[in-house]
Amino acid sequence: MAMCEKEKSTPATLAYAVPLAHGSEKKNGAPSLRSRLAQLNFFDLPVYRLPPEKYHADMSKWIDESMYHGTPEHIAFTKAFHERNPEHKLRFEAHLNERYGGAWLYNEIIGYIRLHFLGSQVRGEYFAVKAKRIVSSRTKLFEFKTHKLALESEVPRHATNAEILGVIQEYIKDCATELKGRYIDDSLFNVMAPHVNWKALYEQRA
C-alpha cells in the first residue's frame, strides 16, 4: 500500500502523487495526457494466480495422491497405519503442504494493479511476474506490463464520494475481465473504501 507524502489535510494515508515514469511520450509533437498530468496513486491490488478455493482444492488432491498411491493393498495399509498413528499423518501432511507451496496468501501473488487518478480518469497500472507461462512458484521477478490494464473510467464532474467510489469499483471489475482466470484480491480495499473521503482525495490530483 502506498504511503502519504503530504502531511496536512490528507483524507487518506494511502495516496501520493508521483511524476510519470511510463507512457509520457508525445503524440504529433504534443505532450500526451500522461505527460501533462500528475498521477495520484491510491491503492495497490494484489493479483493471484488463482482463487483460494481452487488452490486449496488442488493442494488437498495433490497431498492425498502423494500420501496414498500404489496398489490397493498398499493404500489400505498406509491408511490403517495413519489411523493408528495420527501424529505421523499430521507431520507428513505438513511436509507435503510446504512442498506444494504453503499458504495461498501472498505466496500465490503474480501481479499488482496500482490504482490511480490521472486527470478525471481512474486507471490501473499493471505489474506482473516475468514468465512465459505462469505456474506455482516461490521465485518471482515482477515487471511493468501496461500503464492501463483496462480502459480508463471517467469520474463525472462534481462527483460525490459514493459516485467516485462507484467508478473505482467498476474499474476493478473491468480489470477482472481483462485478467480472466486470475483472482484480484480487493478485500482490504472494500474494508477501507467506505471510510475514505474520496472527494477530497480526488481533488488532490494535480
N, C-alpha and C positions, 0 to 999 in steps of 0.2 A: 504494500500500500504506500502511496506517495506521502511525503511529509510536507508540511506547510512552510513556506519561506516568509510569508507576511505575518506580522505579529498583531497588528491592530485590526479590529472589526472583521476577523476572518470567520465566516459562518461554519466552516468545516475544516478539520485538520488534515484532510487528505488531498487537498488541492494545491497545485502550484503551476505557475506559468513558466514555460521554457522556450528558448529560441528554437526554431525549426531545424532539425538535422536531416530530415528526409523530405523529398518532394518539393524543394523550393526552387525548382527550375523555372526559367522564363518561357513563356509561350508567345511567339510572334513578337519578340522584343519587349513584351510587357511582363512584369513580375506576376507569378501565379498567386492565387488566393492564399496558399500556404506560406508564401514568402512575405506577404503583406501583413498577415495577422499572427499574433502570438497564439500559441497553443496552450490551453489551460487543461492540464491533466487532472483527473479527479478520482480515478479508481482503476485498479488492475484486476481483471477477472482471470482466474486460472482456467485453462482448458485441459481436460483429462482425456486420456486415450479412449476410455470407455466408462459407462456409468458404474457406480459402486456395486449395484446388484449383479451386473454381468461379471464384474471382476471376481466377486466373492463366489459366484456360482461356478465360474471356470476354475478357480482355485480349489474349491471343495471337490470338484470332479477329478482334478489332477492329483490331489492328495489321496483320494480314495483309490484311484487307479494305481498310484505308486505304492500304497500300503498293501493292497490286495490284488495280486496278479499271479499268473501261473496256472497250474492245474486246479480244478475244483477242490481236490483234496488239500492242496497247499493253501488255498484261500480259506477253507474251512479250518485248517489247523491254525493259521495266523489269527483268525477272528476269535477262536477259542482261547488262544494264548492271551490276546488282548482283554478278553473278558475276565480272565484270571489275574491279569496284571495291568489294570487300567492306567497306572502311573507310567508304564512303558509306552503305552499308546499315546498318552498326552505328550511325552517327551519327543516321540517320533513325529507327531503332528506338528509340534512347534518347530522342529528341524525342517520339515517339509514346507511349512508356512514361510520360513525365512528363505529357503531355496527358491520358492516360487516368486518371491518379490516382496514379501512382508505386507505392511499395511497399504491399503489403497490410497489413503490420504497423503497428499504431497508426492508420494513416490510415483504415481501414475500421471503426473502433470506433464504435458507435452508442449504447452504453449501458454502465452498470456495475451489477453486483449487489453490494451491501455485505452480506456475510455477518456475522451477529452472533448472540450468545446473548441471549435475553430470558427470564429465569427458567430453566426447564428446557427451553426450546424453542430450536431452531435456525430462524432466519428470514433473509430476504434482502430488503433494501430495493432498489428498482429505480429508477435514473435513466436516462432515455433522451433522445435528441435530440427537440427540439420541432419536429415536422413532421407534416403530414397523410399524406404519402407519403414513405417513406424511400428515397432513392436515393443513388448515389455522390456524395459532396460533401466538400469540404475546408473548409466553413464550417459549424460546428455550434454549437448552443445546447442544453445539457443541462438538463432539468427533472425534478423529482421526479414519479414516476408512482404508486408504491404502496409502503407500508411492508411489504408481504408479497407478493412475486411469486408464490410457490407456498404451498400450505397448510403451516403450520408443522410441523416434525418434533420429536417429543418425545425427549429424552435420558433413558434409563432411570435409576432411582436406583442409585447405586453403580456407575455405568458405568465400564468400563476405557478406557484410551487407544484401543484398537482399536475399541471399541463407539462411542465418541463420534465418532471419525473416520468410522466407517461411517454414522452418522446424517447427518453433514455431506455425505458423498459422495452419499447417496441424495437429500438435499435439492437438491444441484446437478443431479442427473438430473431431478428434478421441475421445476426451473426451466427446463431444456432443453425439457421437454414443453410448458411454457407459452409458450415462445418458438420455436415451430415455424418452421423455415426460417432461423433465426439460428444463430450459432456462438458458444458460450460457451468462451472460452479458459481452461481450468483447468490448463494445462501447468505453469506455475510453482507453482501450489498443490500439484500432485501431486509435484513435486520436493521441496518444503518439508515437506509434511504428515507423512510418516513420521518426521521428526526432531523434531516438536513434542511437548511434554508436554501433551497435550490435557486430561488430567485436572486438572493444576494450573491451566491456563488457564481451564478451565470453572469451577473453584472460585473464581476471582477475581470472578465476576459478583456484583453486589450486589442 
